[in-house]
């Protein structure tokens, strides 16, 4: 497949997954995360994806000491800030009541997106599960066990 087409398909797949995750978060936290219609939901997921692509790395760099100190859990706070910011940008049609509900929404979105990405195979890295013993160290080319030193 052409690399440009493959990137486009991957982007659309990620957008659909994020849209489903945001929709489920809105459904679970209805009354606290408000969305007027499906068009606004698509726009909110797209805006969240754009913010995750461009603003999130900058925030991660700025918050690097906190990320190290909390062993990466501060990432959830960054995700919540971005979701809350999407609510501020799309204020009348898409709203998040408070930062606490943004945190819960970001947690729900993260869990659902991870699960759907694993199910669809849309992952950046690879996870390899190896059963049995790991292979031992390589043997020397002469077939011996290595140098022997007698004292």
DSSP file (Angstrom, degrees, kcal/mol; ACC not computed):
  #  RESIDUE AA STRUCTURE BP1 BP2  ACC     N-H-->O    O-->H-N    N-H-->O    O-->H-N    TCO  KAPPA ALPHA  PHI   PSI    X-CA   Y-CA   Z-CA
    1    1 A X              0   0    0      0, 0.0     2,-0.1     0, 0.0     5,-0.0   0.000 360.0 360.0 360.0 144.7    0.0    0.0    0.0
    2    2 A X     >  -     0   0    0      1,-0.1     4,-2.5     4,-0.0     5,-0.2  -0.387 360.0-129.9 -60.5 133.2    1.1    3.5   -0.8
    3    3 A X  H  > S+     0   0    0      1,-0.2     4,-2.3     2,-0.2     5,-0.2   0.845 107.2  52.7 -58.3 -35.2    2.7    5.2    2.4
    4    4 A X  H  > S+     0   0    0      2,-0.2     4,-2.1     1,-0.2    -1,-0.2   0.919 111.4  45.5 -67.0 -42.0    0.5    8.3    2.0
    5    5 A X  H  > S+     0   0    0      2,-0.2     4,-2.7     1,-0.2    -2,-0.2   0.897 111.7  53.0 -66.0 -39.4   -2.6    6.2    1.8
    6    6 A X  H  X S+     0   0    0     -4,-2.5     4,-2.3     1,-0.2    -2,-0.2   0.901 109.7  47.8 -63.3 -41.3   -1.5    4.2    4.8
    7    7 A X  H  X S+     0   0    0     -4,-2.3     4,-2.4     2,-0.2    -1,-0.2   0.895 112.2  49.8 -65.1 -40.0   -0.9    7.3    6.9
    8    8 A X  H  X S+     0   0    0     -4,-2.1     4,-2.7     2,-0.2    -2,-0.2   0.924 111.5  47.8 -65.2 -44.4   -4.3    8.7    5.9
    9    9 A X  H  X S+     0   0    0     -4,-2.7     4,-2.5     1,-0.2    -2,-0.2   0.906 112.2  49.9 -62.9 -41.0   -6.0    5.4    6.8
   10   10 A X  H  X S+     0   0    0     -4,-2.3     4,-2.4    -5,-0.2    -2,-0.2   0.900 111.2  49.2 -64.1 -41.0   -4.2    5.3   10.1
   11   11 A X  H  X S+     0   0    0     -4,-2.4     4,-2.5     2,-0.2    -2,-0.2   0.936 112.6  46.9 -63.5 -46.4   -5.2    8.9   10.9
   12   12 A X  H  X S+     0   0    0     -4,-2.7     4,-2.4     1,-0.2    -2,-0.2   0.890 111.8  51.2 -63.5 -38.6   -8.8    8.2   10.0
   13   13 A X  H  X S+     0   0    0     -4,-2.5     4,-2.3     2,-0.2    -1,-0.2   0.917 111.2  47.6 -64.2 -42.9   -8.8    5.1   12.2
   14   14 A X  H  X S+     0   0    0     -4,-2.4     4,-2.8     2,-0.2    -2,-0.2   0.896 111.5  51.3 -64.0 -39.6   -7.3    7.0   15.1
   15   15 A X  H  X S+     0   0    0     -4,-2.5     4,-2.5     2,-0.2    -2,-0.2   0.914 110.6  47.7 -65.3 -42.7   -9.9    9.8   14.7
   16   16 A X  H  X S+     0   0    0     -4,-2.4     4,-2.5     2,-0.2    -1,-0.2   0.915 113.0  48.8 -63.5 -42.6  -12.8    7.2   14.7
   17   17 A X  H  X S+     0   0    0     -4,-2.3     4,-2.3     1,-0.2    -2,-0.2   0.929 113.3  46.3 -63.5 -44.9  -11.3    5.5   17.8
   18   18 A X  H  X S+     0   0    0     -4,-2.8     4,-2.7     2,-0.2    -1,-0.2   0.871 111.1  52.9 -65.7 -36.0  -10.9    8.9   19.6
   19   19 A X  H  X S+     0   0    0     -4,-2.5     4,-2.6     2,-0.2    -2,-0.2   0.924 110.4  47.0 -64.5 -43.6  -14.4    9.9   18.5
   20   20 A X  H  X S+     0   0    0     -4,-2.5     4,-2.4     2,-0.2    -2,-0.2   0.903 112.7  50.1 -62.5 -40.8  -15.9    6.7   19.9
   21   21 A X  H  X S+     0   0    0     -4,-2.3     4,-2.1     2,-0.2    -2,-0.2   0.917 112.6  45.7 -65.3 -42.9  -13.9    7.1   23.1
   22   22 A X  H  X S+     0   0    0     -4,-2.7     4,-2.6     2,-0.2    -2,-0.2   0.903 111.9  52.8 -65.9 -40.1  -15.1   10.7   23.5
   23   23 A X  H  X S+     0   0    0     -4,-2.6     4,-2.3     1,-0.2    -2,-0.2   0.909 110.3  47.0 -62.2 -41.8  -18.7    9.7   22.8
   24   24 A X  H  X S+     0   0    0     -4,-2.4     4,-2.8     2,-0.2    -1,-0.2   0.876 111.2  51.5 -68.1 -36.1  -18.5    7.0   25.5
   25   25 A X  H  X S+     0   0    0     -4,-2.1     4,-2.6     2,-0.2    -2,-0.2   0.908 111.1  48.0 -65.2 -40.8  -17.0    9.4   28.0
   26   26 A X  H  < S+     0   0    0     -4,-2.6     7,-0.3     2,-0.2     6,-0.2   0.901 114.0  47.9 -64.4 -40.0  -19.9   11.9   27.2
   27   27 A X  H >< S+     0   0    0     -4,-2.3     3,-1.0    -5,-0.2    -2,-0.2   0.913 114.9  44.0 -66.9 -43.3  -22.4    9.1   27.6
   28   28 A X  H 3< S+     0   0    0     -4,-2.8    -2,-0.2     1,-0.2    -1,-0.2   0.902 122.7  37.1 -68.9 -41.1  -20.9    7.8   30.9
   29   29 A X  T >X S+     0   0    0     -4,-2.6     3,-2.5    -5,-0.2     4,-1.8  -0.064  83.1 158.4-102.9  32.8  -20.5   11.3   32.3
   30   30 A X  T <4  +     0   0    0     -3,-1.0     4,-0.1     1,-0.3    -3,-0.1  -0.295  65.6  35.1 -59.6 141.2  -23.7   12.8   30.9
   31   31 A X  T 34 S+     0   0    0      2,-0.4    -1,-0.3    -5,-0.1     3,-0.2   0.119 121.4  51.1  97.6 -19.3  -24.8   15.8   32.8
   32   32 A X  T <4 S+     0   0    0     -3,-2.5    65,-2.9     1,-0.4     2,-0.5   0.628 111.7  41.3-120.5 -28.4  -21.2   16.8   33.4
   33   33 A X  E  < S-A   96   0A   0     -4,-1.8    -2,-0.4    -7,-0.3     2,-0.4  -0.975  81.6-161.6-118.7 114.5  -19.8   16.7   29.9
   34   34 A X  E     +A   95   0A   0     61,-2.6    61,-2.1    -2,-0.5     2,-0.4  -0.793  15.6 174.7-103.3 135.6  -22.3   18.2   27.5
   35   35 A X  E     -A   94   0A   0     -2,-0.4    59,-0.2    59,-0.2    58,-0.1  -0.981  17.8-157.1-139.1 126.5  -22.4   17.7   23.8
   36   36 A X        -     0   0    0     57,-1.8     2,-0.3    -2,-0.4    -1,-0.1   0.922  67.4 -15.9 -72.9 -45.4  -25.2   19.1   21.6
   37   37 A X     >  -     0   0    0     56,-0.1     4,-1.6     1,-0.1    -1,-0.1  -0.898  69.4 -91.4-152.2 179.4  -24.9   16.8   18.6
   38   38 A X  H  > S+     0   0    0     -2,-0.3     4,-2.4     1,-0.2     5,-0.2   0.817 118.3  58.6 -70.6 -30.8  -22.8   14.3   16.6
   39   39 A X  H  > S+     0   0    0      2,-0.2     4,-2.1     1,-0.2    -1,-0.2   0.911 107.4  46.7 -63.2 -41.8  -21.2   17.0   14.5
   40   40 A X  H  > S+     0   0    0      2,-0.2     4,-2.9     1,-0.2    -1,-0.2   0.865 109.8  55.1 -67.0 -35.6  -19.9   18.8   17.6
   41   41 A X  H  X S+     0   0    0     -4,-1.6     4,-2.3     2,-0.2    -2,-0.2   0.917 108.4  47.7 -63.4 -43.4  -18.7   15.4   18.9
   42   42 A X  H  X S+     0   0    0     -4,-2.4     4,-2.2     2,-0.2    -2,-0.2   0.906 113.7  48.0 -62.3 -42.0  -16.7   14.9   15.7
   43   43 A X  H  X S+     0   0    0     -4,-2.1     4,-2.9     2,-0.2    -2,-0.2   0.902 110.8  50.7 -65.7 -41.2  -15.2   18.4   15.9
   44   44 A X  H  X S+     0   0    0     -4,-2.9     4,-2.5     2,-0.2    -2,-0.2   0.904 111.4  48.0 -64.0 -41.0  -14.4   17.9   19.6
   45   45 A X  H  X S+     0   0    0     -4,-2.3     4,-2.1     2,-0.2    -1,-0.2   0.899 113.3  48.2 -67.0 -39.4  -12.6   14.6   18.8
   46   46 A X  H  X S+     0   0    0     -4,-2.2     4,-2.3     2,-0.2    -2,-0.2   0.929 113.1  47.1 -65.2 -45.3  -10.7   16.2   15.9
   47   47 A X  H  X S+     0   0    0     -4,-2.9     4,-2.6     1,-0.2    -2,-0.2   0.891 111.6  51.2 -63.7 -39.6   -9.7   19.2   18.1
   48   48 A X  H  X S+     0   0    0     -4,-2.5     4,-2.3    -5,-0.2    -1,-0.2   0.892 110.3  50.0 -64.1 -38.9   -8.6   16.9   20.9
   49   49 A X  H  X S+     0   0    0     -4,-2.1     4,-1.7     2,-0.2    -2,-0.2   0.896 110.8  48.6 -65.4 -40.5   -6.5   15.0   18.4
   50   50 A X  H  X S+     0   0    0     -4,-2.3     4,-2.2     2,-0.2     5,-0.4   0.915 112.7  47.9 -66.0 -42.8   -4.9   18.1   17.1
   51   51 A X  H  X>S+     0   0    0     -4,-2.6     5,-2.2     1,-0.2     4,-1.6   0.894 110.7  52.0 -64.5 -38.8   -4.1   19.3   20.6
   52   52 A X  H  <5S+     0   0    0     -4,-2.3     5,-0.3     1,-0.2    -1,-0.2   0.841 112.4  46.9 -65.1 -32.0   -2.7   15.9   21.5
   53   53 A X  H  <5S+     0   0    0     -4,-1.7    -2,-0.2    -5,-0.1    -1,-0.2   0.863 130.0  15.8 -77.5 -36.4   -0.4   16.1   18.4
   54   54 A X  H  X5S+     0   0    0     -4,-2.2     4,-0.5    -5,-0.1    -3,-0.2   0.823 130.9  34.5-110.8 -39.9    0.9   19.6   18.9
   55   55 A X  H  X5S+     0   0    0     -4,-1.6     4,-2.3    -5,-0.4     3,-0.3   0.856 106.9  64.6 -88.3 -37.3    0.3   21.0   22.4
   56   56 A X  H  ><S+     0   0    0     -5,-2.2     4,-2.7     1,-0.2     5,-0.2   0.887  99.0  52.5 -58.7 -43.7    0.7   17.8   24.5
   57   57 A X  H  > S+     0   0    0     -5,-0.3     4,-2.0     1,-0.2    -1,-0.2   0.889 110.4  49.2 -60.7 -35.9    4.4   17.2   23.6
   58   58 A X  H  X S+     0   0    0     -4,-0.5     4,-2.4    -3,-0.3    -1,-0.2   0.928 112.4  47.2 -66.6 -44.3    5.2   20.8   24.8
   59   59 A X  H  X S+     0   0    0     -4,-2.3     4,-2.4     1,-0.2    -2,-0.2   0.879 110.5  53.0 -63.9 -37.1    3.2   20.3   28.0
   60   60 A X  H  < S+     0   0    0     -4,-2.7    -1,-0.2    -5,-0.2    -2,-0.2   0.893 110.2  47.9 -65.1 -38.6    5.0   16.9   28.6
   61   61 A X  H >< S+     0   0    0     -4,-2.0     3,-1.1    -5,-0.2     4,-0.2   0.916 113.3  47.0 -67.6 -42.8    8.4   18.6   28.1
   62   62 A X  H 3< S+     0   0    0     -4,-2.4     3,-0.4     1,-0.2    -2,-0.2   0.893 117.6  43.0 -64.8 -38.8    7.4   21.4   30.5
   63   63 A X  T 3X S+     0   0    0     -4,-2.4     4,-2.6     1,-0.2     3,-0.3   0.191  78.1 119.3 -93.2  16.5    6.1   19.0   33.1
   64   64 A X  H <> S+     0   0    0     -3,-1.1     4,-2.5     1,-0.2     5,-0.2   0.871  72.7  51.7 -54.6 -43.6    8.9   16.5   32.7
   65   65 A X  H  > S+     0   0    0     -3,-0.4     4,-2.5    -4,-0.2    -1,-0.2   0.920 112.9  46.0 -60.6 -40.1   10.1   16.7   36.4
   66   66 A X  H  > S+     0   0    0     -3,-0.3     4,-2.4     2,-0.2     6,-0.2   0.882 111.0  53.0 -67.4 -37.0    6.5   16.1   37.6
   67   67 A X  H  <>S+     0   0    0     -4,-2.6     5,-3.0    -7,-0.2     6,-0.3   0.907 112.4  44.4 -63.5 -41.4    6.2   13.2   35.1
   68   68 A X  H ><5S+     0   0    0     -4,-2.5     3,-1.1    -5,-0.2    -2,-0.2   0.929 114.1  49.6 -67.8 -44.4    9.3   11.6   36.4
   69   69 A X  H 3<5S+     0   0    0     -4,-2.5    -2,-0.2     1,-0.3    -1,-0.2   0.864 117.1  40.1 -63.7 -37.3    8.4   12.2   40.0
   70   70 A X  T ><5S-     0   0    0     -4,-2.4     3,-1.4    -5,-0.2    -1,-0.3   0.309 112.1-117.2 -95.8   9.0    4.9   10.7   39.6
   71   71 A X  T < 5S-     0   0    0     -3,-1.1    -3,-0.2     1,-0.3    -4,-0.1   0.850  75.9 -49.1  58.0  37.1    6.1    7.9   37.3
   72   72 A X  T > <S+     0   0    0     -5,-3.0     3,-1.6    -6,-0.2     4,-0.3   0.329 110.5 115.9  90.9  -6.7    4.1    9.1   34.4
   73   73 A X  T X>  +     0   0    0     -3,-1.4     3,-1.4     1,-0.3     4,-0.5   0.733  63.3  73.0 -69.2 -20.0    0.8    9.5   36.2
   74   74 A X  H 3> S+     0   0    0      1,-0.3     4,-1.9    -8,-0.2     3,-0.4   0.686  78.1  79.2 -66.6 -15.5    0.9   13.3   35.6
   75   75 A X  H <> S+     0   0    0     -3,-1.6     4,-2.6     1,-0.2    -1,-0.3   0.857  86.6  58.2 -57.6 -35.4    0.1   12.4   32.0
   76   76 A X  H <> S+     0   0    0     -3,-1.4     4,-2.2    -4,-0.3    -1,-0.2   0.865 104.0  50.9 -63.6 -35.7   -3.6   12.0   33.1
   77   77 A X  H  X S+     0   0    0     -4,-0.5     4,-2.5    -3,-0.4    -1,-0.2   0.903 109.9  49.6 -67.8 -40.6   -3.6   15.6   34.4
   78   78 A X  H  X S+     0   0    0     -4,-1.9     4,-2.1     2,-0.2    -2,-0.2   0.919 111.0  49.5 -63.8 -43.1   -2.2   16.8   31.1
   79   79 A X  H  X S+     0   0    0     -4,-2.6     4,-2.3     1,-0.2    -2,-0.2   0.896 110.8  50.5 -61.7 -39.8   -4.9   14.8   29.2
   80   80 A X  H  X S+     0   0    0     -4,-2.2     4,-2.7     2,-0.2    -2,-0.2   0.901 108.2  52.4 -65.7 -40.6   -7.6   16.3   31.5
   81   81 A X  H  X S+     0   0    0     -4,-2.5     4,-2.3     1,-0.2    -2,-0.2   0.910 110.3  48.3 -60.9 -41.4   -6.2   19.9   30.9
   82   82 A X  H  X S+     0   0    0     -4,-2.1     4,-2.1     2,-0.2    -2,-0.2   0.906 112.1  48.1 -67.4 -40.8   -6.5   19.3   27.1
   83   83 A X  H  X S+     0   0    0     -4,-2.3     4,-1.9     2,-0.2    -2,-0.2   0.911 112.7  48.8 -64.6 -41.4  -10.1   17.9   27.4
   84   84 A X  H  X S+     0   0    0     -4,-2.7     4,-1.7     1,-0.2    -2,-0.2   0.887 109.8  52.6 -64.2 -37.9  -11.0   20.9   29.6
   85   85 A X  H  X S+     0   0    0     -4,-2.3     4,-2.6     2,-0.2    -2,-0.2   0.872 105.6  53.6 -66.3 -37.5   -9.5   23.2   27.0
   86   86 A X  H  X S+     0   0    0     -4,-2.1     4,-2.3     1,-0.2    -1,-0.2   0.906 108.0  51.9 -61.0 -40.6  -11.5   21.6   24.2
   87   87 A X  H  < S+     0   0    0     -4,-1.9    -2,-0.2     1,-0.2    -1,-0.2   0.852 110.1  48.2 -63.3 -34.8  -14.6   22.3   26.4
   88   88 A X  H >< S+     0   0    0     -4,-1.7     3,-1.0     1,-0.2    -2,-0.2   0.899 112.4  48.2 -71.6 -40.6  -13.5   26.0   26.7
   89   89 A X  H 3< S+     0   0    0     -4,-2.6    -2,-0.2     1,-0.3    -1,-0.2   0.859 120.2  36.4 -69.4 -35.4  -12.9   26.3   23.0
   90   90 A X  T >X S+     0   0    0     -4,-2.3     4,-3.2     4,-0.2     3,-0.6  -0.176  85.3 158.6-105.9  39.1  -16.2   24.8   22.0
   91   91 A X  T <4  +     0   0    0     -3,-1.0    -1,-0.2     1,-0.2    -2,-0.1   0.733  62.3  35.9 -43.7 -56.0  -18.0   26.4   24.9
   92   92 A X  T 34 S+     0   0    0      1,-0.2    -1,-0.2    -3,-0.2     3,-0.2   0.905 127.7  33.9 -73.8 -33.4  -21.7   26.5   24.1
   93   93 A X  T <4 S+     0   0    0     -3,-0.6   -57,-1.8     1,-0.3     2,-0.4   0.830 127.9  29.7 -89.6 -32.0  -21.9   23.2   22.2
   94   94 A X  E  < S+A   35   0A   0     -4,-3.2     2,-0.4   -59,-0.2    -1,-0.3  -0.971  75.4 168.7-131.3 115.5  -19.4   21.1   24.1
   95   95 A X  E     -A   34   0A   0    -61,-2.1   -61,-2.6    -2,-0.4     2,-0.5  -0.962  26.5-155.9-132.6 146.7  -18.8   21.8   27.7
   96   96 A X  E     -A   33   0A   0     -2,-0.4   -63,-0.2   -63,-0.2     6,-0.1  -0.990  16.9-146.3-117.6 125.6  -17.0   20.1   30.6
   97   97 A X        -     0   0    0    -65,-2.9     2,-0.3    -2,-0.5    -1,-0.1   0.907  69.2 -13.4 -62.0 -47.3  -18.4   21.2   34.0
   98   98 A X     >  -     0   0    0    -66,-0.2     4,-1.8     1,-0.1     5,-0.1  -0.918  67.7 -98.9-149.7 171.8  -15.2   21.1   36.1
   99   99 A X  H  > S+     0   0    0     -2,-0.3     4,-2.5     1,-0.2     5,-0.1   0.848 119.1  59.9 -65.7 -32.8  -11.6   19.9   36.1
  100  100 A X  H  > S+     0   0    0      1,-0.2     4,-2.2     2,-0.2    -1,-0.2   0.913 107.9  43.6 -61.4 -43.1  -12.6   16.9   38.1
  101  101 A X  H  > S+     0   0    0      2,-0.2     4,-2.6     1,-0.2    -1,-0.2   0.810 110.9  55.5 -73.4 -28.7  -15.0   15.7   35.4
  102  102 A X  H  X S+     0   0    0     -4,-1.8     4,-2.7     2,-0.2    -2,-0.2   0.892 108.0  49.9 -65.6 -38.5  -12.4   16.5   32.8
  103  103 A X  H  X S+     0   0    0     -4,-2.5     4,-2.2     2,-0.2    -2,-0.2   0.936 112.8  45.3 -64.7 -46.6  -10.0   14.2   34.7
  104  104 A X  H  X S+     0   0    0     -4,-2.2     4,-2.4     2,-0.2    -2,-0.2   0.915 114.2  49.6 -62.8 -42.2  -12.6   11.4   34.8
  105  105 A X  H  X S+     0   0    0     -4,-2.6     4,-2.9     2,-0.2    -2,-0.2   0.905 110.6  49.4 -62.5 -42.4  -13.4   12.0   31.1
  106  106 A X  H  X S+     0   0    0     -4,-2.7     4,-2.5     2,-0.2    -1,-0.2   0.877 110.6  50.9 -64.9 -37.4   -9.7   11.9   30.2
  107  107 A X  H  X S+     0   0    0     -4,-2.2     4,-2.3     2,-0.2    -2,-0.2   0.928 112.7  45.5 -64.8 -44.9   -9.3    8.7   32.2
  108  108 A X  H  X S+     0   0    0     -4,-2.4     4,-2.5     2,-0.2     5,-0.3   0.925 113.7  49.4 -63.7 -45.2  -12.3    7.1   30.4
  109  109 A X  H  X S+     0   0    0     -4,-2.9     4,-2.7     1,-0.2     5,-0.2   0.913 111.6  49.4 -61.5 -42.9  -11.1    8.3   27.0
  110  110 A X  H  X S+     0   0    0     -4,-2.5     4,-2.5     2,-0.2     5,-0.2   0.935 112.7  45.7 -63.0 -47.1   -7.6    6.9   27.6
  111  111 A X  H  X S+     0   0    0     -4,-2.3     4,-2.2     2,-0.2    -2,-0.2   0.927 116.7  44.5 -63.8 -45.4   -8.7    3.5   28.7
  112  112 A X  H  X S+     0   0    0     -4,-2.5     4,-2.7     2,-0.2     5,-0.2   0.912 113.9  49.6 -67.3 -42.3  -11.2    3.1   25.8
  113  113 A X  H  X S+     0   0    0     -4,-2.7     4,-2.5    -5,-0.3     5,-0.2   0.901 111.3  49.2 -64.9 -40.6   -8.8    4.4   23.2
  114  114 A X  H  X S+     0   0    0     -4,-2.5     4,-2.2    -5,-0.2    -1,-0.2   0.937 113.2  47.2 -62.6 -45.7   -6.0    2.0   24.4
  115  115 A X  H  X S+     0   0    0     -4,-2.2     4,-2.2    -5,-0.2    -2,-0.2   0.929 114.9  45.0 -62.9 -45.9   -8.4   -0.9   24.3
  116  116 A X  H  X S+     0   0    0     -4,-2.7     4,-2.1     2,-0.2     6,-0.3   0.867 112.0  52.3 -68.2 -35.8   -9.7    0.0   20.8
  117  117 A X  H  X>S+     0   0    0     -4,-2.5     5,-1.6    -5,-0.2     4,-1.0   0.894 111.2  47.3 -66.2 -38.9   -6.2    0.6   19.5
  118  118 A X  H  <5S+     0   0    0     -4,-2.2    -2,-0.2    -5,-0.2     3,-0.2   0.900 112.4  49.9 -67.6 -39.5   -5.1   -2.8   20.7
  119  119 A X  H  <5S+     0   0    0     -4,-2.2    -2,-0.2     1,-0.2    -1,-0.2   0.867 116.9  40.0 -66.8 -35.9   -8.1   -4.5   19.3
  120  120 A X  H  <5S-     0   0    0     -4,-2.1    -1,-0.2    -5,-0.1    -2,-0.2   0.549 108.5-120.0 -91.2  -7.6   -7.7   -2.9   15.9
  121  121 A X  T  <5 +     0   0    0     -4,-1.0     2,-1.3    -3,-0.2    -3,-0.2   0.694  67.1 139.9  77.5  17.9   -3.9   -3.2   15.8
  122  122 A X      < +     0   0    0     -5,-1.6     2,-0.3    -6,-0.3    -1,-0.1  -0.494  27.9 133.6 -93.4  64.0   -3.5    0.6   15.5
  123  123 A X        -     0   0    0     -2,-1.3    -9,-0.0     1,-0.1    -5,-0.0  -0.872  51.8-147.2-116.4 148.7   -0.5    0.8   17.8
  124  124 A X  S    S+     0   0    0     -2,-0.3    -1,-0.1     2,-0.0     2,-0.1   0.940  84.5  37.7 -78.9 -50.0    2.7    2.7   17.3
  125  125 A X  S    S-     0   0    0      1,-0.0     2,-0.4     0, 0.0    -2,-0.1  -0.244  86.3-116.4 -89.4-177.2    5.1    0.3   19.1
  126  126 A X        -     0   0    0     -2,-0.1     2,-0.5     2,-0.0    -2,-0.0  -0.970  12.2-151.7-126.2 143.9    5.0   -3.4   19.2
  127  127 A X        -     0   0    0     -2,-0.4     2,-0.5     2,-0.0     0, 0.0  -0.956  14.2-167.2-111.6 125.4    4.4   -5.7   22.1
  128  128 A X        -     0   0    0     -2,-0.5     2,-0.6     2,-0.0    -2,-0.0  -0.959   6.2-158.8-118.8 124.6    6.0   -9.1   21.8
  129  129 A X        -     0   0    0     -2,-0.5     2,-0.5     2,-0.0    -2,-0.0  -0.892  10.6-167.3-103.0 123.8    5.0  -11.9   24.1
  130  130 A X        -     0   0    0     -2,-0.6     2,-0.3     2,-0.1     4,-0.1  -0.944   3.9-157.4-116.1 127.5    7.6  -14.7   24.3
  131  131 A X        +     0   0    0     -2,-0.5     2,-0.1     2,-0.1    -2,-0.0  -0.782  57.0  18.5-101.4 147.1    6.9  -18.0   25.9
  132  132 A X  S    S-     0   0    0     -2,-0.3     2,-0.1     2,-0.0    -2,-0.1  -0.396 106.5 -24.7  92.3-172.5    9.6  -20.2   27.3
  133  133 A X        -     0   0    0     -2,-0.1     2,-0.1     1,-0.1     3,-0.1  -0.448  66.4-113.1 -76.2 146.1   13.1  -19.4   28.2
  134  134 A X        -     0   0    0     -2,-0.1    -1,-0.1     1,-0.1    -2,-0.0  -0.456  45.2 -90.8 -71.6 153.4   14.9  -16.5   26.7
  135  135 A X        -     0   0    0     -2,-0.1    -1,-0.1     1,-0.1     3,-0.1  -0.349  44.8-120.1 -65.4 146.5   17.8  -17.4   24.4
  136  136 A X        -     0   0    0      1,-0.2    -1,-0.1    -3,-0.1     3,-0.1  -0.082  43.8 -66.3 -76.2-178.9   21.1  -17.7   26.1
  137  137 A X        -     0   0    0      1,-0.1    -1,-0.2     0, 0.0     2,-0.0  -0.311  65.7 -88.8 -67.3 154.6   24.2  -15.6   25.3
  138  138 A X        -     0   0    0     -3,-0.1     2,-0.2     1,-0.1    -1,-0.1  -0.345  42.1-121.1 -65.4 145.3   25.8  -16.2   21.8
  139  139 A X        -     0   0    0      1,-0.1     6,-0.1    -3,-0.1    -1,-0.1  -0.594  30.9-101.9 -85.1 147.6   28.4  -18.9   21.7
  140  140 A X    >   -     0   0    0      4,-0.6     3,-1.7    -2,-0.2    -1,-0.1  -0.327  31.1-115.0 -66.2 152.9   32.0  -18.1   20.5
  141  141 A X  T 3  S+     0   0    0      1,-0.3    -1,-0.1     2,-0.1    -2,-0.0   0.771 112.1  61.1 -63.6 -26.1   32.8  -19.1   16.9
  142  142 A X  T 3  S-     0   0    0      1,-0.1    -1,-0.3     2,-0.0     3,-0.1   0.543 109.9-119.2 -80.6  -3.6   35.4  -21.6   17.9
  143  143 A X  S <  S+     0   0    0     -3,-1.7    -2,-0.1     1,-0.3    -1,-0.1   0.401  72.6 122.7  86.5  -3.2   32.8  -23.7   19.9
  144  144 A X  S    S-     0   0    0      1,-0.1    -4,-0.6    -5,-0.0    -1,-0.3  -0.176  75.2-110.8 -82.9-179.5   34.5  -23.3   23.2
  145  145 A X        -     0   0    0      1,-0.4     2,-0.2    -6,-0.1    -1,-0.1   0.325  67.8 -95.6 -94.7   6.9   33.1  -21.9   26.4
  146  146 A X        -     0   0    0      2,-0.0    -1,-0.4    -6,-0.0     2,-0.1  -0.532  69.1 -18.2 108.5-176.6   35.4  -18.9   26.3
  147  147 A X        -     0   0    0     -2,-0.2     2,-0.5    -3,-0.1     0, 0.0  -0.362  54.8-154.3 -69.8 142.5   38.7  -18.0   27.8
  148  148 A X        -     0   0    0     -2,-0.1     2,-0.5     2,-0.0    -2,-0.0  -0.972   4.6-163.7-117.8 129.7   40.0  -20.0   30.8
  149  149 A X        -     0   0    0     -2,-0.5     2,-0.4     2,-0.0    -2,-0.0  -0.959   4.3-160.4-116.0 117.4   42.4  -18.5   33.3
  150  150 A X              0   0    0     -2,-0.5    -2,-0.0     1,-0.1     0, 0.0  -0.806 360.0 360.0 -95.9 136.8   44.3  -20.8   35.6
  151  151 A X              0   0    0     -2,-0.4    -1,-0.1     0, 0.0    -2,-0.0   0.374 360.0 360.0-113.5 360.0   45.8  -19.4   38.7
